[in-house]
Amino acid sequence: MNTKFPLHYSTHPIAYVRPVKASDLPDDIRQQLPGVTDLYAIHHEEGERLALVTDRTMAFVMARQNDLHPVSVH
């Protein structure tokens, strides 16, 4: 049987959302985040970091507001 199924591709680029420990960030960024231990990074599909936020939901909202399709990376 050779049944073809339509593939549904997003018209928006993918944004990867992943958790980040503040301790893994450069000193100059950590100094701007007193008391913050966990963040979420938003990366373009080519790997470039676009933003850091303190809330996972906000990371997904921010990606969608910028016409990106967010997916979680563990």
C-alpha positions as CSV (number, residue, x, y, z in Angstrom):
1,M,0.0,0.0,0.0
2,N,1.4,3.3,-1.0
3,T,-0.8,6.0,0.6
4,K,0.4,9.6,0.6
5,F,-0.3,11.8,3.6
6,P,-0.1,15.6,3.4
7,L,2.7,17.1,5.4
8,H,1.8,20.3,7.3
9,Y,4.7,22.6,7.6
10,S,4.6,25.8,9.6
11,T,5.0,29.0,7.7
12,H,6.8,30.5,10.7
13,P,10.4,29.8,11.6
14,I,10.9,27.6,14.7
15,A,12.0,29.1,18.0
16,Y,13.6,26.8,20.5
17,V,12.8,27.4,24.2
18,R,15.1,25.9,26.8
19,P,15.8,26.3,30.5
20,V,19.0,28.0,31.5
21,K,20.7,28.3,34.8
22,A,21.8,31.9,35.6
23,S,25.1,30.5,36.9
24,D,25.9,29.4,33.3
25,L,25.6,32.9,31.9
26,P,28.4,35.4,31.6
27,D,29.2,37.7,34.6
28,D,27.8,40.8,32.9
29,I,24.4,39.2,32.4
30,R,24.3,37.6,35.8
31,Q,24.9,41.1,37.4
32,Q,21.7,42.3,35.8
33,L,19.7,39.4,37.3
34,P,20.0,39.7,41.1
35,G,18.2,36.8,42.8
36,V,17.3,35.0,39.6
37,T,18.5,31.4,39.4
38,D,16.5,29.9,36.5
39,L,15.7,31.5,33.1
40,Y,14.4,30.4,29.7
41,A,16.3,31.1,26.5
42,I,14.6,31.6,23.2
43,H,16.8,30.6,20.2
44,H,16.3,31.0,16.5
45,E,16.2,27.8,14.5
46,E,19.8,28.4,13.5
47,G,20.9,28.6,17.1
48,E,21.2,32.3,17.7
49,R,19.9,33.3,21.2
50,L,17.2,35.9,20.8
51,A,16.1,36.5,24.3
52,L,16.2,35.5,28.0
53,V,13.1,35.6,30.1
54,T,12.3,34.4,33.6
55,D,9.1,32.6,32.8
56,R,8.5,29.7,30.4
57,T,5.0,30.9,29.4
58,M,6.4,34.3,28.6
59,A,9.0,32.7,26.4
60,F,6.3,31.0,24.3
61,V,4.2,34.2,24.2
62,M,7.2,36.3,23.1
63,A,8.1,33.8,20.4
64,R,4.6,33.8,19.0
65,Q,4.3,37.6,19.1
66,N,7.4,37.7,16.9
67,D,5.9,35.2,14.3
68,L,8.0,32.3,15.5
69,H,6.7,28.7,16.2
70,P,8.0,27.9,19.7
71,V,9.0,24.3,20.7
72,S,10.5,23.1,24.0
73,V,14.0,21.8,24.2
74,H,15.0,19.8,27.3
